[in-house]
Amino acid sequence: MPWDKELERLATFVRDHFGPEAITAVGRRALTTLRPLDVADVNGVEANDVIQCANGHFYDSDEFWEAVRRELQRLVAPQ
């Protein structure tokens, strides 16, 4: 699941209401919910299917964007 209009809308809302640092925090929280891929699993996989983060670990891109969506939705959900 790549970036889509819903993610754009959620990210824009969060950035506008909570600031750009909130977007960074969303990405960090999303990563903590994911299991890094084994390097052996990454060999032969298309570049669009994985994300390599600053920590050097690889993550499934679909799972990453879904985790980002969940974190954004948590921020905008009425409390």
C-alpha positions as CSV (number, residue, x, y, z in Angstrom):
1,M,0.0,0.0,0.0
2,P,1.8,3.1,-1.2
3,W,1.1,6.7,-0.1
4,D,-2.4,7.6,-1.0
5,K,-4.9,10.4,-0.6
6,E,-6.1,9.4,2.8
7,L,-2.5,9.3,4.1
8,E,-1.9,12.7,2.5
9,R,-5.1,14.1,4.2
10,L,-4.2,12.6,7.6
11,A,-0.5,13.8,7.4
12,T,-1.5,17.3,6.4
13,F,-4.0,17.5,9.2
14,V,-1.5,16.3,11.8
15,R,1.2,18.6,10.5
16,D,-1.1,21.6,10.5
17,H,-2.5,21.0,14.0
18,F,0.4,19.4,15.8
19,G,3.5,20.6,13.8
20,P,6.1,18.9,11.7
21,E,7.7,17.2,14.6
22,A,4.5,15.2,15.1
23,I,5.0,13.7,11.7
24,T,8.5,12.6,12.6
25,A,7.1,11.1,15.8
26,V,4.4,9.2,13.9
27,G,7.1,7.5,11.7
28,R,9.1,6.5,14.8
29,R,6.1,5.1,16.5
30,A,5.1,3.2,13.4
31,L,8.5,1.6,13.2
32,T,8.3,0.4,16.8
33,T,5.3,-1.7,15.8
34,L,7.0,-3.5,13.0
35,R,9.4,-6.4,12.8
36,P,12.5,-5.8,10.7
37,L,12.9,-8.0,7.7
38,D,15.7,-10.5,7.8
39,V,18.4,-9.4,5.3
40,A,18.0,-12.8,3.6
41,D,14.4,-11.9,3.0
42,V,15.4,-8.6,1.3
43,N,17.6,-10.2,-1.4
44,G,15.8,-10.3,-4.7
45,V,12.9,-8.1,-3.5
46,E,12.0,-5.1,-5.5
47,A,13.1,-1.8,-4.1
48,N,9.5,-0.5,-3.9
49,D,8.6,-3.4,-1.6
50,V,11.0,-2.5,1.2
51,I,12.0,0.6,3.1
52,Q,15.5,0.9,4.6
53,C,15.5,3.1,7.7
54,A,18.2,5.2,9.2
55,N,18.8,2.4,11.7
56,G,19.9,0.2,8.8
57,H,17.0,-2.2,9.2
58,F,14.6,-3.1,6.3
59,Y,10.9,-3.1,6.6
60,D,8.0,-4.2,4.4
61,S,6.8,-1.0,2.7
62,D,3.1,-2.0,2.8
63,E,3.3,-2.8,6.5
64,F,5.2,0.5,7.2
65,W,2.6,2.7,5.5
66,E,-0.2,0.8,7.2
67,A,1.5,1.4,10.6
68,V,1.8,5.1,9.7
69,R,-1.9,5.3,8.8
70,R,-2.8,3.7,12.2
71,E,-0.6,6.2,14.1
72,L,-2.0,9.2,12.2
73,Q,-5.6,8.0,12.8
74,R,-4.8,7.6,16.5
75,L,-3.8,11.3,16.6
76,V,-6.9,12.6,14.9
77,A,-9.4,10.3,16.6
78,P,-11.6,12.1,19.1
79,Q,-10.6,11.4,22.6
